[in-house]
Amino acid sequence: MRFFEIFSLFFVLGAFSLAEEEIKSEEGVLVLTKDNFEQATTENEFILVEFYAPWCGHCKALAPEYEKAAQTLKEKESAIKLGKVDATEQNELAEKFGIRGYPTLKFFRNGSPIDYSGGRQADDIVNWLLKKTGPPATALPTVEDAKKFLEEPNVAVVGFFKDQSGDLAKAFLAVASGIDDIPFAITDSDDVFNQYEVKDGTVVLFKKFDEGQVAYEGEANESNLKKFIQSNSLPLLVEFNHETAQKIFGGEIKSHLLLFLKKGEESFETVSEAARSVAKPFREQVLFVTIDTNEEDHQRILEFFGMKADEAPAARLIKLEEDMAKYKPESAELTAENLQKFVQDFLDGKLKQHLLSQEIPEDWDKQPVKVLVAENFNAVAFDTNKDVLVEFYAPWCGHCKQLAPIYDTVGEHFKDNENVVIAKMDATANELETIKVTSYPTLKMFKKETNEIVNYDGPRTFDGLVKFVESGGQTEYPEEASESEDSDGKPSKDEL
């Protein structure tokens, strides 16, 4: 063989060897870079990739669960791989896949990515991946298969069907396809039926808490079955944390009893037991949730409800619709009897929304910019003799702080005008039944005579605001004066 051919052969073999170089792994998780990413996502039919930042607290919390999930898949001899990318180092990859927050997880099937939508516990990750790569429900032909299937997960659902063409069986398989974080199985085996003492045409949810297992007794439709599974897959009393937040706020049940308690104090166990004792009849209508007020991460939630940590134990009911409605119990004593009445009165429509309000400051009208609270808002804003401009702000909002000196000069400009009022209200501490604020700052004019409400969407400048007021709420602005400004939003339901 000539030298050139020998050299070419070694070059090809060397290149092949380099291309097939084993990717480094840490605790079963592949360490991916721009040099090996394509290799990892094309050689592996299924791979879940976490884009993380070393300093990110949520990434640090996810790390042990992610590693545990990788080990579980390895033990199952699954072909599914887990990988991770330090997005602060691998900027090209982060930019390519549009990574804007951490951690972001993407699932690659033959190199094509989709967003990961499961939970952040190891079981959630594994179940999501198995659901995405296999049938919606695992077949259980033997008792041994059934025992093995039910051995690991905290929650699992099994359909016992001799005939899969019935309405309930069809609804079961449809729900199984749509729920990614819970494993589903199906069986037609008499031995499995007998082992679990279940009749044909039954759906059973198995769990390692509360009553252990519960059979579905509702109508044969997807909606009811899905609600049954999601409500029973959580404990009667759910502890709010990063892992459960998605299941609490992303589930089918939109009414939640929130119990603000201090772990370590006697009242925590007393109130928890009282809540648990009355929760079961309400479980498909209201979630019972505990929030530890000792946790620093939960202080924003307390602020949202206008509460302080030393008010615990305390309760609030919320209904998640387009606007969140909040309710407060009459009695501060959180006994089983009081909690049962509070929830039942809520379901019966007997409760009035609880709206936050501060006390009216003694000097509320002494400055050019008047200070409004919920209690005096209607009297001032809906005065038909005046045009009233109101800024709804949040004390922590950066854009509100930038606007403050400009807004003060606007107030100074109109202070002697008897037909105009410039006012502001802390919308985090004061709530109105008819006006909902979703971002800060929000500016609205309440027009004299008609009380028509006009939103101000123009430039946050002295000239822009003055022209708006003087024009009686003109909503068209010169193109050169318009500017795009981001606003700081209220905490969303997912952040709570």
C-alpha positions in Angstrom: 0.0 0.0 0.0 1.4 3.3 -1.0 2.3 5.9 1.7 -0.5 8.3 0.6 -3.1 5.5 0.9 -1.8 4.5 4.3 -1.8 8.2 5.5 -5.3 8.6 4.2 -6.5 5.5 6.0 -5.0 6.6 9.3 -6.5 10.1 8.8 -10.0 8.6 8.2 -9.7 6.2 11.1 -8.4 9.0 13.3 -11.3 11.3 12.3 -13.8 8.5 13.0 -12.3 7.9 16.4 -12.4 11.6 17.2 -16.1 11.8 16.1 -17.0 8.7 18.2 -15.1 10.0 21.3 -17.1 9.2 24.4 -18.9 12.1 26.0 -18.0 12.8 29.6 -20.7 12.2 32.1 -21.3 13.3 35.7 -23.5 11.1 37.9 -25.0 9.6 34.8 -25.7 13.0 33.1 -23.9 13.7 29.9 -21.8 16.9 29.9 -22.6 18.7 26.7 -20.7 21.5 24.8 -20.9 23.0 21.4 -18.3 20.4 20.2 -20.3 17.3 21.2 -23.9 18.6 21.3 -24.8 17.5 17.8 -23.2 14.1 18.4 -25.2 13.6 21.6 -28.6 14.6 20.1 -28.2 12.6 16.9 -26.6 9.4 18.3 -29.3 9.2 21.0 -32.8 8.9 19.8 -34.1 10.4 23.0 -32.2 12.9 25.2 -33.4 15.4 27.7 -31.1 18.4 28.0 -30.9 20.9 30.9 -29.6 24.4 30.2 -28.4 25.7 33.5 -26.3 28.4 35.2 -23.9 27.4 38.0 -25.2 30.3 40.2 -28.9 29.5 39.8 -30.6 28.4 42.9 -33.4 26.5 41.1 -30.7 24.7 39.1 -28.9 23.7 42.3 -32.2 22.4 43.7 -32.9 20.4 40.4 -29.4 18.9 40.2 -29.8 15.9 42.6 -33.2 15.1 41.2 -31.9 15.2 37.7 -29.0 12.9 38.6 -31.4 10.5 40.4 -33.6 10.4 37.3 -30.6 9.6 35.1 -29.7 6.7 37.5 -33.3 5.4 37.5 -33.3 5.3 33.7 -30.0 3.5 33.7 -31.4 0.9 36.1 -34.4 0.4 33.8 -31.9 -0.1 31.0 -33.7 2.7 29.1 -32.2 4.2 26.0 -33.2 7.6 27.1 -30.3 9.9 28.1 -30.0 13.0 30.2 -27.6 15.8 29.4 -26.7 19.2 30.7 -25.3 22.4 29.3 -23.7 25.2 31.2 -25.4 28.0 29.3 -23.1 30.6 30.8 -20.2 28.9 29.2 -21.8 27.6 26.0 -23.3 30.8 24.8 -23.7 29.6 21.2 -25.9 26.8 22.3 -27.9 28.9 24.6 -28.5 31.5 21.8 -29.4 28.8 19.3 -32.1 27.3 21.4 -33.4 30.6 22.7 -32.6 30.1 26.4 -33.8 33.0 28.4 -34.1 31.6 31.9 -32.6 28.8 34.1 -33.1 26.0 34.3 -34.6 25.4 30.8 -35.1 21.8 29.8 -35.6 20.6 26.2 -36.4 17.1 25.0 -34.7 16.0 21.8 -36.2 13.2 19.7 -33.8 12.3 16.8 -32.3 15.8 17.1 -35.6 17.7 17.1 -36.4 19.6 20.3 -39.6 20.2 22.2 -40.1 22.0 25.5 -40.1 19.9 28.7 -43.4 20.4 30.6 -43.0 18.0 33.5 -42.2 18.4 37.1 -38.8 18.7 38.8 -38.7 15.7 41.0 -36.9 12.5 39.8 -40.1 10.5 39.5 -41.8 13.3 37.5 -38.9 13.5 35.1 -38.8 9.8 34.5 -42.5 9.5 34.1 -42.6 12.3 31.6 -39.9 10.8 29.5 -41.3 7.3 29.6 -44.7 8.7 28.5 -43.1 10.7 25.6 -41.2 7.7 24.4 -43.7 4.8 24.9 -47.4 3.9 24.9 -49.7 6.0 27.1 -50.4 3.0 29.4 -48.0 0.1 30.1 -49.5 -3.4 29.6 -49.6 -5.5 32.8 -50.1 -9.1 31.7 -49.1 -10.7 35.0 -49.3 -10.0 38.8 -45.5 -9.8 38.8 -45.6 -7.1 36.2 -48.2 -5.2 38.2 -46.3 -5.4 41.4 -43.1 -4.2 39.7 -45.0 -1.3 38.0 -46.5 -0.1 41.3 -43.3 -0.6 43.3 -41.5 2.7 42.7 -43.9 5.6 41.9 -45.6 7.6 44.7 -48.7 7.8 42.4 -49.8 5.4 39.6 -53.0 4.8 37.7 -54.2 1.4 36.4 -57.1 0.7 34.2 -58.7 -2.8 34.6 -60.5 -3.5 31.3 -61.4 -6.7 29.5 -62.6 -4.7 26.6 -60.8 -1.4 25.6 -63.5 -0.3 23.3 -65.8 1.0 26.0 -66.3 4.7 26.8 -64.4 4.6 30.1 -61.5 2.7 28.6 -61.3 5.2 25.8 -61.4 8.1 28.2 -58.7 6.4 30.3 -56.3 6.1 27.4 -57.0 9.6 26.3 -56.3 11.0 29.8 -53.2 8.8 30.0 -51.9 10.4 26.8 -52.4 13.9 28.2 -50.9 13.5 31.7 -47.1 13.3 31.5 -46.0 13.2 35.2 -48.0 10.1 36.3 -47.4 6.6 35.1 -50.5 4.7 33.7 -50.9 1.0 33.1 -53.7 -1.2 31.7 -54.5 -4.9 32.3 -57.0 -7.5 31.2 -55.6 -10.3 33.3 -57.9 -12.1 35.7 -55.0 -12.8 38.0 -54.2 -9.0 38.3 -58.0 -8.3 38.8 -58.1 -10.9 41.7 -54.8 -9.7 43.2 -56.1 -6.2 43.7 -59.8 -7.2 44.2 -60.9 -5.0 41.3 -63.9 -5.5 39.0 -63.8 -5.2 35.2 -64.2 -1.6 33.9 -62.5 0.1 36.9 -59.9 2.8 37.1 -57.8 2.7 40.3 -55.3 5.4 41.5 -52.6 3.8 43.7 -50.6 6.1 46.0 -48.1 5.8 48.9 -50.0 8.3 51.1 -53.4 9.0 52.5 -55.8 6.1 51.9 -53.4 4.2 49.6 -55.7 3.6 46.7 -59.0 4.9 45.4 -61.3 3.8 42.6 -62.9 6.2 40.1 -66.7 6.2 40.4 -67.7 9.1 38.1 -69.0 9.3 34.6 -67.1 7.9 31.6 -65.7 11.1 30.3 -62.2 12.6 30.1 -62.8 15.8 32.0 -64.2 14.1 35.1 -61.6 11.4 35.1 -58.7 13.9 34.6 -60.0 15.9 37.6 -60.3 12.8 39.7 -56.7 11.8 38.9 -55.2 15.2 39.4 -57.0 15.9 42.7 -56.3 12.4 44.2 -52.6 12.4 43.1 -51.9 15.1 45.6 -52.1 14.6 49.4 -55.2 15.8 51.2 -53.0 18.6 52.6 -50.4 19.8 50.1 -47.2 21.5 51.2 -46.4 24.4 48.9 -42.8 24.4 47.5 -41.0 24.6 44.2 -41.9 21.0 43.4 -45.6 21.2 44.1 -46.3 24.7 42.8 -46.8 23.6 39.2 -49.2 20.9 40.2 -51.1 23.2 42.5 -51.5 26.1 40.1 -51.5 24.2 36.9 -54.1 21.6 37.8 -57.8 21.4 37.1 -58.9 22.6 40.5 -58.8 26.4 40.6 -60.0 27.0 44.2 -57.4 26.7 46.9 -57.5 27.0 50.7 -54.2 28.5 51.7 -53.1 27.9 55.3 -50.2 30.2 56.4 -48.4 28.3 59.2 -45.1 28.3 60.9 -43.3 25.0 60.9 -41.9 24.1 64.2 -44.7 25.7 66.2 -47.5 23.7 67.9 -50.1 25.4 65.8 -48.6 24.0 62.6 -49.6 20.4 63.6 -52.9 21.4 65.2 -54.1 23.4 62.2 -52.8 20.8 59.7 -54.6 18.0 61.4 -57.8 20.1 61.6 -57.6 20.9 57.8 -56.8 17.3 57.0 -59.8 16.1 58.9 -62.3 18.1 56.8 -60.5 18.1 53.4 -61.6 14.8 51.9 -65.2 15.8 50.9 -63.9 18.9 49.2 -60.9 17.3 47.4 -62.3 17.6 43.9 -63.4 21.2 44.4 -60.8 22.8 46.7 -57.1 22.1 47.2 -55.9 22.4 50.8 -52.4 23.9 50.8 -50.0 24.8 53.6 -47.4 27.6 53.2 -44.6 27.8 55.7 -44.2 31.5 56.6 -40.7 30.8 57.9 -39.4 30.3 54.3 -37.8 33.4 52.9 -39.0 32.5 49.4 -42.6 32.7 50.6 -42.4 36.3 51.8 -43.6 37.6 48.3 -46.8 35.5 48.7 -47.5 37.1 52.1 -47.0 40.5 50.5 -49.4 39.6 47.8 -52.1 38.9 50.4 -51.2 42.0 52.4 -50.0 39.8 55.3 -47.0 39.6 57.6 -45.3 36.5 58.9 -46.4 37.1 62.5 -50.1 36.8 61.5 -49.7 33.0 61.1 -51.6 30.9 61.6 -54.0 32.4 59.1 -56.1 31.2 56.2 -57.2 32.6 52.8 -59.3 31.1 50.0 -58.4 32.0 46.4 -60.2 31.3 43.2 -58.0 31.3 40.1 -59.9 32.9 37.2 -58.8 35.7 34.9 -58.6 37.8 38.0 -57.7 36.1 41.3 -60.5 36.4 43.9 -59.5 36.2 47.6 -61.6 35.5 50.6 -60.8 35.8 54.4 -62.5 33.8 57.1 -64.6 35.6 59.7 -62.9 33.8 62.6 -59.1 33.8 63.1 -59.4 30.5 65.0 -58.6 27.7 62.5 -60.5 24.8 64.0 -61.9 22.0 61.9 -65.4 23.4 62.4 -64.4 26.9 61.3 -62.4 25.6 58.3 -65.3 23.4 57.2 -67.8 26.3 57.4 -65.4 28.7 55.6 -64.9 26.3 52.6 -68.6 25.4 52.4 -69.7 29.0 52.5 -67.3 29.7 49.7 -68.7 26.9 47.6 -72.2 28.1 48.3 -71.4 31.6 47.2 -72.0 33.2 50.6 -68.7 34.9 50.9 -67.7 38.4 49.8 -64.3 39.0 48.3 -61.6 40.2 50.7 -60.1 43.4 49.3 -56.9 44.9 50.7 -57.0 48.4 51.9 -54.8 50.7 53.9 -56.0 53.3 56.4 -56.7 56.7 54.9 -53.6 58.9 55.7 -54.4 62.0 57.6 -52.5 64.1 55.0 -53.7 62.2 52.0 -54.7 65.5 50.2 -52.0 67.8 51.5 -49.6 67.3 48.6 -50.1 68.1 44.8 -50.3 64.3 44.2 -53.1 63.0 46.3 -52.8 59.6 48.1 -55.6 57.2 47.5 -56.4 53.9 49.3 -59.3 51.5 48.6 -61.5 53.2 51.2 -61.4 56.7 49.7 -60.8 55.8 46.0 -64.4 55.9 44.7 -65.1 59.3 46.4 -62.1 60.9 44.7 -61.8 59.1 41.4 -65.5 59.1 40.5 -66.0 62.8 41.3 -68.0 63.9 38.3 -66.8 67.5 38.7 -63.1 66.6 38.0 -60.8 64.8 35.6 -58.8 62.5 37.9 -55.5 60.9 36.8 -54.5 58.0 38.9 -51.2 56.1 39.0 -51.4 52.6 40.3 -47.9 51.7 41.5 -45.9 49.1 43.4 -43.4 50.3 46.0 -40.8 47.8 44.7 -41.3 48.6 41.0 -38.3 50.1 39.3 -40.3 51.9 36.5 -42.6 53.4 39.2 -39.5 54.8 41.0 -38.3 56.3 37.7 -41.7 57.9 37.1 -42.2 59.3 40.6 -40.3 62.6 40.2 -42.0 63.3 36.8 -45.4 62.5 38.3 -44.7 64.9 41.2 -44.0 67.7 38.7 -47.3 66.9 36.9 -49.1 67.2 40.3 -47.4 70.5 40.9 -48.4 71.7 37.5 -52.1 71.0 38.2 -52.2 71.8 41.9 -54.2 75.0 41.5 -56.6 73.6 38.8 -60.0 72.9 40.5 -61.1 70.7 37.6 -58.1 68.3 37.8 -56.8 65.8 40.4 -53.5 64.0 40.2 -53.4 61.0 42.4 -51.6 57.7 43.1 -52.4 54.5 44.9 -50.2 51.6 46.1 -52.0 48.8 44.2 -50.2 46.1 46.1 -51.8 47.2 49.4 -55.2 48.3 48.1 -57.6 46.4 45.8 -60.7 47.5 44.0 -63.6 45.3 43.1 -64.2 46.8 39.7 -60.7 47.8 38.6 -58.0 45.2 38.2 -54.3 46.2 37.8 -52.0 43.7 36.1 -48.8 45.7 35.7 -47.0 48.6 37.2 -47.1 51.5 36.7 -50.7 51.7 35.3 -52.1 55.1 34.6 -55.9 55.7 34.2 -57.9 58.9 33.8 -61.4 59.0 35.3 -63.2 61.6 33.2 -65.5 64.2 34.7 -69.2 64.1 34.0 -69.2 60.6 32.5 -66.7 58.7 34.8 -65.4 57.1 31.6 -62.1 55.4 32.3 -59.3 56.0 29.8 -56.0 54.2 29.9 -52.8 56.2 29.4 -50.4 54.4 27.1 -48.3 57.3 26.0 -44.7 58.3 26.9 -44.1 58.6 30.6 -42.9 62.2 30.3 -44.0 65.5 31.8 -45.2 66.8 28.4 -47.0 63.6 27.5 -48.9 63.4 30.8 -49.8 67.1 30.8 -51.1 66.9 27.2 -53.1 63.8 28.1 -54.8 65.5 31.1 -55.3 68.9 29.3 -56.9 67.1 26.3 -59.4 65.3 28.6 -57.9 61.9 28.0 -56.7 62.0 24.3 -55.4 58.6 23.4 -53.5 59.5 20.3 -49.9 60.6 20.7 -47.4 62.0 18.3 -45.2 59.3 16.8 -42.0 61.0 17.8 -43.2 61.2 21.4 -44.2 57.5 21.7 -41.8 55.2 23.4 -41.7 51.5 24.3 -41.4 50.9 28.0 -41.6 47.6 29.8 -43.6 47.4 33.0 -43.0 45.5 36.1 -45.9 43.0 36.5 -47.6 41.7 39.5 -46.6 38.2 40.7 -48.3 35.7 38.5 -50.1 32.6 39.7 -47.1 30.4 38.8 -44.8 32.6 40.9 -46.9 32.2 44.0 
